[in-house]
Amino acid sequence: MENYMDDDKIIIHPSCSFEEVEIPLVYPDEPESYIEQVLAECCTHVLVILKENNFDIESEAFMKDFNALVDFLRALMYRETGLDHPLIKK
C-alpha cells in the first residue's frame, strides 16, 4: 500500500497528485490600492464567517477592535511591500 500522507501528517486522497508549486510574489505598481483591495476582500470573508457564527459584528466594541485588526493587517502588508506604516518600526 502506498503512503498517502505528507510530511505535515495530512492525508492526500489517492486520486490527487501532490506537487508543490512556488508562486512568485508580484508587487503591483500601486501597492497602497492593491493592499486596500486585498484587505477589503479578506476582511469581508472574516466578517461573514463571524456573523454566521453568531458574533455581534455590529457592536461598537467589536467594530473598534476589528478596525484595530484591519489596521494591523494593513501595516503588515505595507511592510511586506516595502512601505512604511506608523504601526511597524524598522
Jmol script that loads the backbone (N, CA, C; Angstrom):
load data "model"
ATOM      1  N   MET A   1       0.844  -1.188   0.000  1.00  0.00           N
ATOM      2  CA  MET A   1       0.000   0.000   0.000  1.00  0.00           C
ATOM      3  C   MET A   1       0.882   1.243   0.000  1.00  0.00           C
ATOM      4  N   GLU A   2       0.538   2.161  -0.830  1.00  0.00           N
ATOM      5  CA  GLU A   2       1.293   3.399  -0.964  1.00  0.00           C
ATOM      6  C   GLU A   2       0.990   4.350   0.192  1.00  0.00           C
ATOM      7  N   ASN A   3       1.976   5.169   0.579  1.00  0.00           N
ATOM      8  CA  ASN A   3       1.791   6.131   1.665  1.00  0.00           C
ATOM      9  C   ASN A   3       1.131   7.395   1.114  1.00  0.00           C
ATOM     10  N   TYR A   4      -0.047   7.707   1.626  1.00  0.00           N
ATOM     11  CA  TYR A   4      -0.784   8.878   1.163  1.00  0.00           C
ATOM     12  C   TYR A   4      -0.794   9.984   2.207  1.00  0.00           C
ATOM     13  N   MET A   5       0.289  10.096   2.976  1.00  0.00           N
ATOM     14  CA  MET A   5       0.360  11.137   3.991  1.00  0.00           C
ATOM     15  C   MET A   5       1.589  11.993   3.698  1.00  0.00           C
ATOM     16  N   ASP A   6       1.418  13.305   3.743  1.00  0.00           N
ATOM     17  CA  ASP A   6       2.558  14.180   3.506  1.00  0.00           C
ATOM     18  C   ASP A   6       3.331  14.404   4.801  1.00  0.00           C
ATOM     19  N   ASP A   7       4.360  15.236   4.761  1.00  0.00           N
ATOM     20  CA  ASP A   7       5.214  15.480   5.926  1.00  0.00           C
ATOM     21  C   ASP A   7       4.475  16.135   7.083  1.00  0.00           C
ATOM     22  N   ASP A   8       3.381  16.840   6.809  1.00  0.00           N
ATOM     23  CA  ASP A   8       2.606  17.508   7.857  1.00  0.00           C
ATOM     24  C   ASP A   8       1.502  16.612   8.403  1.00  0.00           C
ATOM     25  N   LYS A   9       1.546  15.330   8.078  1.00  0.00           N
ATOM     26  CA  LYS A   9       0.560  14.345   8.544  1.00  0.00           C
ATOM     27  C   LYS A   9      -0.837  14.610   7.983  1.00  0.00           C
ATOM     28  N   ILE A  10      -0.887  15.158   6.777  1.00  0.00           N
ATOM     29  CA  ILE A  10      -2.161  15.392   6.102  1.00  0.00           C
ATOM     30  C   ILE A  10      -2.358  14.272   5.088  1.00  0.00           C
ATOM     31  N   ILE A  11      -3.505  13.636   5.153  1.00  0.00           N
ATOM     32  CA  ILE A  11      -3.793  12.527   4.250  1.00  0.00           C
ATOM     33  C   ILE A  11      -4.176  13.081   2.879  1.00  0.00           C
ATOM     34  N   ILE A  12      -3.473  12.601   1.873  1.00  0.00           N
ATOM     35  CA  ILE A  12      -3.717  13.014   0.495  1.00  0.00           C
ATOM     36  C   ILE A  12      -4.610  11.968  -0.160  1.00  0.00           C
ATOM     37  N   HIS A  13      -5.690  12.419  -0.788  1.00  0.00           N
ATOM     38  CA  HIS A  13      -6.591  11.497  -1.474  1.00  0.00           C
ATOM     39  C   HIS A  13      -5.810  10.791  -2.581  1.00  0.00           C
ATOM     40  N   PRO A  14      -5.987   9.477  -2.717  1.00  0.00           N
ATOM     41  CA  PRO A  14      -5.194   8.720  -3.692  1.00  0.00           C
ATOM     42  C   PRO A  14      -5.326   9.210  -5.130  1.00  0.00           C
ATOM     43  N   SER A  15      -6.437   9.828  -5.478  1.00  0.00           N
ATOM     44  CA  SER A  15      -6.605  10.275  -6.857  1.00  0.00           C
ATOM     45  C   SER A  15      -5.945  11.623  -7.115  1.00  0.00           C
ATOM     46  N   CYS A  16      -5.457  12.271  -6.064  1.00  0.00           N
ATOM     47  CA  CYS A  16      -4.831  13.586  -6.203  1.00  0.00           C
ATOM     48  C   CYS A  16      -3.328  13.429  -6.355  1.00  0.00           C
ATOM     49  N   SER A  17      -2.789  14.232  -7.220  1.00  0.00           N
ATOM     50  CA  SER A  17      -1.333  14.275  -7.274  1.00  0.00           C
ATOM     51  C   SER A  17      -0.881  15.433  -6.393  1.00  0.00           C
ATOM     52  N   PHE A  18       0.189  15.222  -5.675  1.00  0.00           N
ATOM     53  CA  PHE A  18       0.677  16.230  -4.738  1.00  0.00           C
ATOM     54  C   PHE A  18       1.952  16.814  -5.309  1.00  0.00           C
ATOM     55  N   GLU A  19       1.875  18.055  -5.707  1.00  0.00           N
ATOM     56  CA  GLU A  19       3.031  18.711  -6.288  1.00  0.00           C
ATOM     57  C   GLU A  19       3.117  20.122  -5.725  1.00  0.00           C
ATOM     58  N   GLU A  20       4.266  20.461  -5.160  1.00  0.00           N
ATOM     59  CA  GLU A  20       4.442  21.807  -4.632  1.00  0.00           C
ATOM     60  C   GLU A  20       4.810  22.739  -5.775  1.00  0.00           C
ATOM     61  N   VAL A  21       4.112  23.851  -5.829  1.00  0.00           N
ATOM     62  CA  VAL A  21       4.369  24.843  -6.854  1.00  0.00           C
ATOM     63  C   VAL A  21       4.670  26.157  -6.151  1.00  0.00           C
ATOM     64  N   GLU A  22       5.780  26.765  -6.498  1.00  0.00           N
ATOM     65  CA  GLU A  22       6.129  28.049  -5.901  1.00  0.00           C
ATOM     66  C   GLU A  22       5.517  29.162  -6.738  1.00  0.00           C
ATOM     67  N   ILE A  23       4.719  29.992  -6.076  1.00  0.00           N
ATOM     68  CA  ILE A  23       4.068  31.106  -6.757  1.00  0.00           C
ATOM     69  C   ILE A  23       4.908  32.354  -6.525  1.00  0.00           C
ATOM     70  N   PRO A  24       5.385  32.978  -7.584  1.00  0.00           N
ATOM     71  CA  PRO A  24       6.215  34.170  -7.397  1.00  0.00           C
ATOM     72  C   PRO A  24       5.389  35.344  -6.866  1.00  0.00           C
ATOM     73  N   LEU A  25       6.008  36.146  -6.001  1.00  0.00           N
ATOM     74  CA  LEU A  25       5.336  37.332  -5.487  1.00  0.00           C
ATOM     75  C   LEU A  25       5.330  38.407  -6.556  1.00  0.00           C
ATOM     76  N   VAL A  26       4.189  39.020  -6.746  1.00  0.00           N
ATOM     77  CA  VAL A  26       4.050  40.087  -7.725  1.00  0.00           C
ATOM     78  C   VAL A  26       3.607  41.332  -6.984  1.00  0.00           C
ATOM     79  N   TYR A  27       4.376  42.393  -7.115  1.00  0.00           N
ATOM     80  CA  TYR A  27       4.019  43.647  -6.472  1.00  0.00           C
ATOM     81  C   TYR A  27       3.488  44.609  -7.531  1.00  0.00           C
ATOM     82  N   PRO A  28       2.287  45.097  -7.338  1.00  0.00           N
ATOM     83  CA  PRO A  28       1.681  45.990  -8.327  1.00  0.00           C
ATOM     84  C   PRO A  28       2.346  47.363  -8.324  1.00  0.00           C
ATOM     85  N   ASP A  29       2.043  48.128  -9.370  1.00  0.00           N
ATOM     86  CA  ASP A  29       2.586  49.484  -9.485  1.00  0.00           C
ATOM     87  C   ASP A  29       2.050  50.403  -8.397  1.00  0.00           C
ATOM     88  N   GLU A  30       0.837  50.168  -7.941  1.00  0.00           N
ATOM     89  CA  GLU A  30       0.221  50.983  -6.893  1.00  0.00           C
ATOM     90  C   GLU A  30      -0.064  50.093  -5.683  1.00  0.00           C
ATOM     91  N   PRO A  31       0.948  49.859  -4.840  1.00  0.00           N
ATOM     92  CA  PRO A  31       0.768  48.902  -3.743  1.00  0.00           C
ATOM     93  C   PRO A  31      -0.292  49.308  -2.723  1.00  0.00           C
ATOM     94  N   GLU A  32      -0.469  50.605  -2.489  1.00  0.00           N
ATOM     95  CA  GLU A  32      -1.465  51.024  -1.498  1.00  0.00           C
ATOM     96  C   GLU A  32      -2.872  50.602  -1.904  1.00  0.00           C
ATOM     97  N   SER A  33      -3.236  50.837  -3.160  1.00  0.00           N
ATOM     98  CA  SER A  33      -4.581  50.460  -3.608  1.00  0.00           C
ATOM     99  C   SER A  33      -4.729  48.942  -3.678  1.00  0.00           C
ATOM    100  N   TYR A  34      -3.651  48.257  -4.025  1.00  0.00           N
ATOM    101  CA  TYR A  34      -3.668  46.795  -4.048  1.00  0.00           C
ATOM    102  C   TYR A  34      -3.900  46.253  -2.639  1.00  0.00           C
ATOM    103  N   ILE A  35      -3.197  46.816  -1.659  1.00  0.00           N
ATOM    104  CA  ILE A  35      -3.352  46.392  -0.268  1.00  0.00           C
ATOM    105  C   ILE A  35      -4.778  46.625   0.206  1.00  0.00           C
ATOM    106  N   GLU A  36      -5.355  47.768  -0.122  1.00  0.00           N
ATOM    107  CA  GLU A  36      -6.734  48.057   0.278  1.00  0.00           C
ATOM    108  C   GLU A  36      -7.707  47.063  -0.345  1.00  0.00           C
ATOM    109  N   GLN A  37      -7.442  46.676  -1.582  1.00  0.00           N
ATOM    110  CA  GLN A  37      -8.293  45.690  -2.261  1.00  0.00           C
ATOM    111  C   GLN A  37      -8.199  44.329  -1.560  1.00  0.00           C
ATOM    112  N   VAL A  38      -6.988  43.900  -1.240  1.00  0.00           N
ATOM    113  CA  VAL A  38      -6.790  42.625  -0.549  1.00  0.00           C
ATOM    114  C   VAL A  38      -7.438  42.665   0.830  1.00  0.00           C
ATOM    115  N   LEU A  39      -7.257  43.772   1.555  1.00  0.00           N
ATOM    116  CA  LEU A  39      -7.870  43.920   2.878  1.00  0.00           C
ATOM    117  C   LEU A  39      -9.388  43.821   2.799  1.00  0.00           C
ATOM    118  N   ALA A  40      -9.974  44.518   1.844  1.00  0.00           N
ATOM    119  CA  ALA A  40     -11.433  44.502   1.707  1.00  0.00           C
ATOM    120  C   ALA A  40     -11.934  43.084   1.465  1.00  0.00           C
ATOM    121  N   GLU A  41     -11.223  42.363   0.612  1.00  0.00           N
ATOM    122  CA  GLU A  41     -11.652  41.001   0.291  1.00  0.00           C
ATOM    123  C   GLU A  41     -11.520  40.069   1.493  1.00  0.00           C
ATOM    124  N   CYS A  42     -10.361  40.069   2.143  1.00  0.00           N
ATOM    125  CA  CYS A  42     -10.176  39.117   3.250  1.00  0.00           C
ATOM    126  C   CYS A  42     -11.007  39.504   4.469  1.00  0.00           C
ATOM    127  N   CYS A  43     -11.153  40.798   4.741  1.00  0.00           N
ATOM    128  CA  CYS A  43     -11.929  41.209   5.914  1.00  0.00           C
ATOM    129  C   CYS A  43     -13.419  40.948   5.716  1.00  0.00           C
ATOM    130  N   THR A  44     -13.890  41.056   4.493  1.00  0.00           N
ATOM    131  CA  THR A  44     -15.282  40.728   4.206  1.00  0.00           C
ATOM    132  C   THR A  44     -15.550  39.263   4.530  1.00  0.00           C
ATOM    133  N   HIS A  45     -14.629  38.392   4.130  1.00  0.00           N
ATOM    134  CA  HIS A  45     -14.779  36.961   4.432  1.00  0.00           C
ATOM    135  C   HIS A  45     -14.797  36.716   5.937  1.00  0.00           C
ATOM    136  N   VAL A  46     -13.913  37.373   6.657  1.00  0.00           N
ATOM    137  CA  VAL A  46     -13.859  37.204   8.115  1.00  0.00           C
ATOM    138  C   VAL A  46     -15.174  37.643   8.739  1.00  0.00           C
ATOM    139  N   LEU A  47     -15.687  38.802   8.326  1.00  0.00           N
ATOM    140  CA  LEU A  47     -16.945  39.306   8.883  1.00  0.00           C
ATOM    141  C   LEU A  47     -18.110  38.359   8.602  1.00  0.00           C
ATOM    142  N   VAL A  48     -18.168  37.834   7.398  1.00  0.00           N
ATOM    143  CA  VAL A  48     -19.240  36.898   7.045  1.00  0.00           C
ATOM    144  C   VAL A  48     -19.172  35.657   7.937  1.00  0.00           C
ATOM    145  N   ILE A  49     -17.989  35.115   8.108  1.00  0.00           N
ATOM    146  CA  ILE A  49     -17.831  33.916   8.944  1.00  0.00           C
ATOM    147  C   ILE A  49     -18.214  34.205  10.390  1.00  0.00           C
ATOM    148  N   LEU A  50     -17.772  35.335  10.915  1.00  0.00           N
ATOM    149  CA  LEU A  50     -18.108  35.680  12.298  1.00  0.00           C
ATOM    150  C   LEU A  50     -19.611  35.865  12.471  1.00  0.00           C
ATOM    151  N   LYS A  51     -20.249  36.540  11.517  1.00  0.00           N
ATOM    152  CA  LYS A  51     -21.698  36.755  11.599  1.00  0.00           C
ATOM    153  C   LYS A  51     -22.446  35.424  11.522  1.00  0.00           C
ATOM    154  N   GLU A  52     -22.010  34.541  10.624  1.00  0.00           N
ATOM    155  CA  GLU A  52     -22.640  33.222  10.502  1.00  0.00           C
ATOM    156  C   GLU A  52     -22.517  32.412  11.793  1.00  0.00           C
ATOM    157  N   ASN A  53     -21.517  32.731  12.596  1.00  0.00           N
ATOM    158  CA  ASN A  53     -21.298  32.020  13.855  1.00  0.00           C
ATOM    159  C   ASN A  53     -21.776  32.823  15.054  1.00  0.00           C
ATOM    160  N   ASN A  54     -22.719  33.715  14.788  1.00  0.00           N
ATOM    161  CA  ASN A  54     -23.446  34.466  15.818  1.00  0.00           C
ATOM    162  C   ASN A  54     -22.611  35.440  16.645  1.00  0.00           C
ATOM    163  N   PHE A  55     -21.547  35.966  16.072  1.00  0.00           N
ATOM    164  CA  PHE A  55     -20.824  37.035  16.741  1.00  0.00           C
ATOM    165  C   PHE A  55     -21.518  38.354  16.420  1.00  0.00           C
ATOM    166  N   ASP A  56     -21.567  39.249  17.395  1.00  0.00           N
ATOM    167  CA  ASP A  56     -22.210  40.551  17.208  1.00  0.00           C
ATOM    168  C   ASP A  56     -21.221  41.502  16.543  1.00  0.00           C
ATOM    169  N   ILE A  57     -21.191  41.462  15.215  1.00  0.00           N
ATOM    170  CA  ILE A  57     -20.224  42.271  14.479  1.00  0.00           C
ATOM    171  C   ILE A  57     -20.655  43.726  14.345  1.00  0.00           C
ATOM    172  N   GLU A  58     -21.818  44.059  14.877  1.00  0.00           N
ATOM    173  CA  GLU A  58     -22.310  45.432  14.775  1.00  0.00           C
ATOM    174  C   GLU A  58     -22.162  46.216  16.074  1.00  0.00           C
ATOM    175  N   SER A  59     -21.641  45.581  17.113  1.00  0.00           N
ATOM    176  CA  SER A  59     -21.469  46.303  18.373  1.00  0.00           C
ATOM    177  C   SER A  59     -20.317  47.301  18.243  1.00  0.00           C
ATOM    178  N   GLU A  60     -20.387  48.349  19.037  1.00  0.00           N
ATOM    179  CA  GLU A  60     -19.356  49.388  18.990  1.00  0.00           C
ATOM    180  C   GLU A  60     -17.988  48.824  19.380  1.00  0.00           C
ATOM    181  N   ALA A  61     -17.965  47.977  20.415  1.00  0.00           N
ATOM    182  CA  ALA A  61     -16.701  47.385  20.865  1.00  0.00           C
ATOM    183  C   ALA A  61     -16.093  46.496  19.777  1.00  0.00           C
ATOM    184  N   PHE A  62     -16.940  45.687  19.115  1.00  0.00           N
ATOM    185  CA  PHE A  62     -16.439  44.815  18.056  1.00  0.00           C
ATOM    186  C   PHE A  62     -15.848  45.642  16.926  1.00  0.00           C
ATOM    187  N   MET A  63     -16.577  46.671  16.496  1.00  0.00           N
ATOM    188  CA  MET A  63     -16.098  47.499  15.388  1.00  0.00           C
ATOM    189  C   MET A  63     -14.765  48.160  15.719  1.00  0.00           C
ATOM    190  N   LYS A  64     -14.623  48.622  16.950  1.00  0.00           N
ATOM    191  CA  LYS A  64     -13.371  49.254  17.370  1.00  0.00           C
ATOM    192  C   LYS A  64     -12.222  48.244  17.304  1.00  0.00           C
ATOM    193  N   ASP A  65     -12.445  47.058  17.857  1.00  0.00           N
ATOM    194  CA  ASP A  65     -11.408  46.027  17.852  1.00  0.00           C
ATOM    195  C   ASP A  65     -11.107  45.532  16.440  1.00  0.00           C
ATOM    196  N   PHE A  66     -12.142  45.361  15.630  1.00  0.00           N
ATOM    197  CA  PHE A  66     -11.941  44.877  14.267  1.00  0.00           C
ATOM    198  C   PHE A  66     -11.166  45.898  13.445  1.00  0.00           C
ATOM    199  N   ASN A  67     -11.457  47.180  13.651  1.00  0.00           N
ATOM    200  CA  ASN A  67     -10.701  48.228  12.953  1.00  0.00           C
ATOM    201  C   ASN A  67      -9.226  48.181  13.329  1.00  0.00           C
ATOM    202  N   ALA A  68      -8.929  47.882  14.598  1.00  0.00           N
ATOM    203  CA  ALA A  68      -7.536  47.748  15.024  1.00  0.00           C
ATOM    204  C   ALA A  68      -6.876  46.564  14.317  1.00  0.00           C
ATOM    205  N   LEU A  69      -7.614  45.458  14.186  1.00  0.00           N
ATOM    206  CA  LEU A  69      -7.099  44.286  13.486  1.00  0.00           C
ATOM    207  C   LEU A  69      -6.813  44.611  12.019  1.00  0.00           C
ATOM    208  N   VAL A  70      -7.729  45.304  11.379  1.00  0.00           N
ATOM    209  CA  VAL A  70      -7.555  45.685   9.975  1.00  0.00           C
ATOM    210  C   VAL A  70      -6.328  46.576   9.820  1.00  0.00           C
ATOM    211  N   ASP A  71      -6.157  47.519  10.740  1.00  0.00           N
ATOM    212  CA  ASP A  71      -5.005  48.410  10.663  1.00  0.00           C
ATOM    213  C   ASP A  71      -3.701  47.635  10.855  1.00  0.00           C
ATOM    214  N   PHE A  72      -3.709  46.646  11.743  1.00  0.00           N
ATOM    215  CA  PHE A  72      -2.519  45.820  11.924  1.00  0.00           C
ATOM    216  C   PHE A  72      -2.217  45.026  10.651  1.00  0.00           C
ATOM    217  N   LEU A  73      -3.237  44.438  10.036  1.00  0.00           N
ATOM    218  CA  LEU A  73      -3.036  43.706   8.779  1.00  0.00           C
ATOM    219  C   LEU A  73      -2.503  44.628   7.690  1.00  0.00           C
ATOM    220  N   ARG A  74      -3.032  45.841   7.641  1.00  0.00           N
ATOM    221  CA  ARG A  74      -2.561  46.830   6.671  1.00  0.00           C
ATOM    222  C   ARG A  74      -1.068  47.100   6.898  1.00  0.00           C
ATOM    223  N   ALA A  75      -0.684  47.309   8.152  1.00  0.00           N
ATOM    224  CA  ALA A  75       0.720  47.576   8.475  1.00  0.00           C
ATOM    225  C   ALA A  75       1.610  46.405   8.065  1.00  0.00           C
ATOM    226  N   LEU A  76       1.140  45.192   8.315  1.00  0.00           N
ATOM    227  CA  LEU A  76       1.893  44.001   7.942  1.00  0.00           C
ATOM    228  C   LEU A  76       2.114  43.950   6.428  1.00  0.00           C
ATOM    229  N   MET A  77       1.064  44.214   5.665  1.00  0.00           N
ATOM    230  CA  MET A  77       1.177  44.184   4.205  1.00  0.00           C
ATOM    231  C   MET A  77       2.039  45.332   3.691  1.00  0.00           C
ATOM    232  N   TYR A  78       1.953  46.488   4.335  1.00  0.00           N
ATOM    233  CA  TYR A  78       2.819  47.602   3.953  1.00  0.00           C
ATOM    234  C   TYR A  78       4.283  47.188   4.106  1.00  0.00           C
ATOM    235  N   ARG A  79       4.611  46.591   5.244  1.00  0.00           N
ATOM    236  CA  ARG A  79       6.000  46.182   5.478  1.00  0.00           C
ATOM    237  C   ARG A  79       6.441  45.170   4.434  1.00  0.00           C
ATOM    238  N   GLU A  80       5.578  44.219   4.111  1.00  0.00           N
ATOM    239  CA  GLU A  80       5.927  43.184   3.137  1.00  0.00           C
ATOM    240  C   GLU A  80       6.148  43.746   1.740  1.00  0.00           C
ATOM    241  N   THR A  81       5.552  44.896   1.446  1.00  0.00           N
ATOM    242  CA  THR A  81       5.736  45.508   0.129  1.00  0.00           C
ATOM    243  C   THR A  81       6.742  46.653   0.168  1.00  0.00           C
ATOM    244  N   GLY A  82       7.422  46.818   1.310  1.00  0.00           N
ATOM    245  CA  GLY A  82       8.465  47.832   1.406  1.00  0.00           C
ATOM    246  C   GLY A  82       7.974  49.224   1.740  1.00  0.00           C
ATOM    247  N   LEU A  83       6.727  49.350   2.167  1.00  0.00           N
ATOM    248  CA  LEU A  83       6.176  50.659   2.514  1.00  0.00           C
ATOM    249  C   LEU A  83       6.255  50.883   4.020  1.00  0.00           C
ATOM    250  N   ASP A  84       6.298  52.146   4.411  1.00  0.00           N
ATOM    251  CA  ASP A  84       6.294  52.496   5.830  1.00  0.00           C
ATOM    252  C   ASP A  84       4.865  52.592   6.340  1.00  0.00           C
ATOM    253  N   HIS A  85       4.691  52.221   7.599  1.00  0.00           N
ATOM    254  CA  HIS A  85       3.404  52.358   8.278  1.00  0.00           C
ATOM    255  C   HIS A  85       3.700  52.689   9.728  1.00  0.00           C
ATOM    256  N   PRO A  86       2.916  53.596  10.335  1.00  0.00           N
ATOM    257  CA  PRO A  86       3.203  54.020  11.706  1.00  0.00           C
ATOM    258  C   PRO A  86       3.183  52.893  12.748  1.00  0.00           C
ATOM    259  N   LEU A  87       2.483  51.800  12.490  1.00  0.00           N
ATOM    260  CA  LEU A  87       2.437  50.706  13.458  1.00  0.00           C
ATOM    261  C   LEU A  87       3.682  49.820  13.431  1.00  0.00           C
ATOM    262  N   ILE A  88       4.429  49.868  12.353  1.00  0.00           N
ATOM    263  CA  ILE A  88       5.590  48.994  12.192  1.00  0.00           C
ATOM    264  C   ILE A  88       6.863  49.823  12.244  1.00  0.00           C
ATOM    265  N   LYS A  89       7.715  49.459  13.185  1.00  0.00           N
ATOM    266  CA  LYS A  89       9.014  50.126  13.282  1.00  0.00           C
ATOM    267  C   LYS A  89      10.051  49.259  12.599  1.00  0.00           C
ATOM    268  N   LYS A  90      10.974  49.906  11.929  1.00  0.00           N
ATOM    269  CA  LYS A  90      12.038  49.158  11.238  1.00  0.00           C
ATOM    270  C   LYS A  90      13.150  48.825  12.178  1.00  0.00           C
TER     271      LYS A  90
END
end "model"
wireframe off; spacefill off
backbone 0.3
color backbone group
